[in-house]
């Protein structure tokens, strides 16, 4: 268990102040409940049941039971910092929703923060602040190598770290995310199939909202590999299409204007399909295949309306829930965390089919729309992951090299 001495060391090294974190957790689940010596039996609290307005028989727990609990956070009172590279993005919000479900299930507090637009230095500062304020563990996406030294300082201080969604292999911490090159191959293969397979011909434009991010660069590699068997296809890009929704649309609009005969436009980020759908609708004479990433409401609406063709999901529920679970496992059960990879799974969606990983139940496109719109519906659907691959996550650990295979 991490001690307060660790926080004193980290405070001295970071020399930063931050406000006390608010508790938002609930009672721990059985798989990660606090050690028995941290819990308090009813008679040890110094309050008789009648003084709290709650008799022992009403709680369903005997007063002398050492596992007795109230509606408060467990006695170990853990706080998990959850720091994203961008806030306000619908896809990132799906990850955050899952992280908050995990915190509730495991009886820990969670502090979610991050910069507005992918600034690695600003994100590192946010991560340092949340740890300085007392976070016991840190889940963080890593959009830049400039974060590595600071995050390794946090690891060396004794605060466990888990990376999600974007990673640096220079950070001594496990990573939960997709197989990035392979997901690009899958997207490229889906688009190529629509274009006619190896006989396809014409210009295919690739856009990257964050050039330089290893995961996104790997996706681009995978897309281009998928088109290697179609010599008649000319790949243009990847071009920087930015992440802001308005500028993302403008970037794609300019690319289409410069290449009006393009047969496919492929985005590597969450905002792209939300731009490509309206762009296709506004340009009916430019009949292009639109492919991209992430199963947000806007992206799925573009497919539903017939203006986009295929979306690749990366199971945001896994990317939010599992890092919190791993951190709590490390803190409560002394599970060691080091540089490694856990596959979050790849989802493939067209208007006609939905392919989900990990043997999850088959769902229709309409049911997928409901999951995108409702965190609670998503939680219910992905519950088998909580009980299966997440609970047994140590069986799924691979070398970090597997992420980019």
PyMOL commands that set and color helices and strands:
alter all, ss='L'
color gray80, all
select helices_A, chain A and resi 4-14+30-32+36-38+42-45+49-52+56-59+90-106+120-132+145-156+180-195+197-199+214-226+245-258+271-282+297-304+316-333+365-373+375-381+383-390+393-396+400-404
alter helices_A, ss='H'
color red, helices_A
select strands_A, chain A and resi 79-84+109-114+137-140+160-164+174-177+201-208+232-240+264-267+289-293+310-313+341-343+347-349+354-355
alter strands_A, ss='S'
color yellow, strands_A
deselect
rebuild
show_as cartoon
